Amino acid sequence: MTEAGALAPTDAVILRRTPVGESDLIVALFTRDHGRVSAVARGARRSRKRFPAGLEMLAVLAVTLGRRRRGSELWSLDGAELVDDHRGLALDPIGLGHASYALELVRELAPPEAPDPGLLDHVVELWRALAAGPSPALLRGFELALCAELGSAVVLDACAACGAHQLGVGAVFDPARGGVVCGACAARSTGLGVRPLDEDVRAYLRAVAAVPLAAAPQISVAPDVRLGARDAMLGVITHLVGHPLTTLEFVTQVHGGLAGR
């Protein structure tokens, strides 16, 4: 979009904030109507008139954007009102890490200026579910929903290579090929993250994908199955993003610190 002029308010979450000068902010947003955009909020660090709730992370805001001008990649952020407040998640380091992980995935994987209301809904659904406490199952459910929303659904019910429903002996989980791979196709699965297919892990991921996100923590499995599911999905996410995620490093450090107490 290149024409100047204000747009109707749209719900959004802030993916990143970068201070500029004495009072401005550059904010990366994921909006309901315009997808992922970057905008300059002039005077945002001083003005409480246009930004009475501030431009805080972990909140759903109704933002008023100005269309970006010709030759500029930046929109203008003219105002923001608080719609749904999840900043309380920051009181728990693990909850903060999980909530921030969702934002990092959207920032890294959502294409620019491509509206996808379902993606915003998944983030908010995760934040609401995290209010009851962090859970690995919540992250697995969010990851699976995110991949599906972005057109990279993880294949769990058939071979991602040939489509066979009978996986046979020697089946593997291959992130680069999109999920489970049957024994007949497994010889070509040689990349990073390839692992023998654990049927309990596959059943767990299928169960998590089949229920609303808030119900995922009720699915009880052994610790080794949870770890296997985590490693399988980490392989998928790392393949899609193409580099390590900073929020995962943060969560790992927090877990390690808590375990040492």
N, C-alpha and C positions, 0 to 999 in steps of 0.2 A: 504494500500500500504506500502511495507516495503523496496523496493529497493531505493538506493540513486540515485540522478540524477535530473536535472532540468526538469520542465514541460513547455509546451507552455504557453504563457501569457493567462490569462482569466479575464473577467470582474468580479468585486467584490465590495461589500460594507463592511465597517467595522462596526461590531456590538458592539465591546467593545475594549478598549485599557487599558492595565495594564503595568505601568512602572516596569522594573526589573533592579536592579543595577543602574549604573551611566548612561548608554546609550542605553540599550536594551528595547524592548517592546514585550509583549505578546499580540497578536491581535486575536480576534475572527472575522472571516470573513464569509460572505456568498458569494460563488463563483458560477459562471455560470456552470462550468464544474465539480466541485467536491462537491458542496453543502456547508454545514456548516463545517468549519474546524478551528482549532486553530493553530497559527504559531508564531514562534519567529523571530522577526526582529532585528538582531544584529546590534548595532550601529545606530539604526533608529533615535534616538534623537540627533545624531550628524551629520550623513552622509546626505549630499545633493546630492551626486553623484548617489547613488542607489535609493534614495527617494527624487527626486527633488521637488515634489509637497507636500512632507510630507505625513504622514499617518493620514489624517483628516477624521473626521466623516462627514456625509452628502455629500459625493462625491462618484462617481463611478470611480473606479481605474482599470487599467489593471495591474494585479499583476503577478509576476513570482514566482512560488512556487518551493521549492525543496521537493521531496518526503520524508515523515517521515521515520526515520530509525527504524529498528527492536527494539521493546520494548519501543518505544517512542510514546506518543500521539500527540506530536507537529510536525508540518511541519516546514520548514524554509521559511521565506519570504525574497526573494533575491532582489526584486525590485518592484517598483510601479510607474506608470505614470497616471496622471490625464486624465480621459476620459470625464466626465460630472460633472460639478461643481454645487452643490446645497447648498453650505455653506451660501449663502445669507439668507436662511430660518432662520438661527440663530439670525437674527436681530429682529425678531418678537417672543416674548416669546411663544405665542400660536402656531405659525407655527413651532417653534422649538419643542414644546411638541408633536404636532401631528406627525411630521417627526420622532422624536425619538421613539414614540409609535410604529410605524411600525417596527423599528429595534428591539425593545424589543420583539414584538410578534414573529418575525422571530427567534430571539435568543432562545426564550423559546419553540417554537413549531416545528421548523424544525428539523428533525432527523439528526444526524451527518453523514457527508460524503455521503449524498444522493442527487445527482444532481437533481435540479428542476429549470430550467431556467425560467419558468413561475412565480415562486415566486419572483425572482429578478426583473422581468419585472413589477410586481405589485408594488413593493417598488418604483421603479424609476417613474412609472406612477403617483403614489401618490405625490412624491416630485415635479414633474413637475406641477401637478394640484395645489399644494399648493402655487406655485409662484403667482397665481392670488388671493390668500387670503385663510386663513383657513375656513373650513366649516364642520359642523357636518355630512353633507351628504357624504363628501369625506371619512370620517372615516368609516361610515356605509358601503359604497361601498367597501372600502379596506377590512374591516373585513369580509364581505360576500365573496369576491373574495379569500381572504386568506384561509378561512375555506374550500371553495370548492377545492382549489388547494391542500390542505393537506388531502383531503378525508373525511372531516367532514362538508360537505355542510349543511347549515341550511335549514331545510325543511319548506317551506312556502305554498306549493300548495296542500298538503294533510296531513293526520294524520301521524306523524312520527312513531307512534306505530303500527297502523293497515293498513295504506295506504288509508283509506277512504277519498274521496274527499268532501263528505258532512260532515262538522264538527259538525253541530247540536248545541244544547244549552249546555252551560257549557264548551265550548272548552277553552283550556289554552295554554300558551306558556311555554314549559318545556325545559330549557337548557340541562339538563342531558339526555333527550331523543332525542335531536337534532332539536327541532323546535316546530311547532304547534301540538297539540294533541286534538283529537276530544272529544266531551262530553262523549261518551261511554267509552273512555279509560282514561279520566281525573282523575278518582278516584285513580289511581295508581301513579299519579304525585304529589308527596308530598315533593320533595327535595327543596333545596335552589334555589331561583330565579324563582320558578313557579309563574305565574301571569295570571289573566284572559286575554283571547285573545281579544285585541282591533282590530277590523277590519280595522280601519284607519291606525293603526300602521303596520299591515300586508300588507296592500296595499302600504304603503310608502316603506317598505323594498323590496317588490317585484318590485316596480318601480325603486328603486335605483339599484337593482341587474340587471335590464334589459338594462341599458344604459352604455355607456363608462364612466369611472370614472370622467373625466373632465366635463361631462354633468350633473352629480348628483346634484351639487348645484343649478341647474335651477329648480329642483323639489320643489315646494313651498307647505309647509304644516303648520298647526298651531303649535305653540310652544309646546303644550302638546303632540302632536303626535311625534315631534322630541325627546322630553324627554322620551316618551314611547319606541321609537325605540332604543334610547341610553341605557335605562335600560335593554331592552330585549337582546341586543347584548352584553352588559357588563356581563350579566348572562352567555351567551354562552362562552365568552372569559375566564371569571374567572373559569368556569367549566373545560375548556380545559387546561388552564395553571396550575390550582390547587392552586394558591396563588395570592394575590393582586399584581398589577403592579405598579412599582415606577413611571413610566411616567404618569399614570393616576392621581396619587396623585399630581404630579407636575402641570399638566394641571388644576386640580381642584383648587389648590392654586392660580395659575395665574388668572383664571377666577374670583375667589373670590376677589383678590386684585384689579383687574380692575373694578369690580362692585362697590368697595368701594370708588372709586375716585370721 
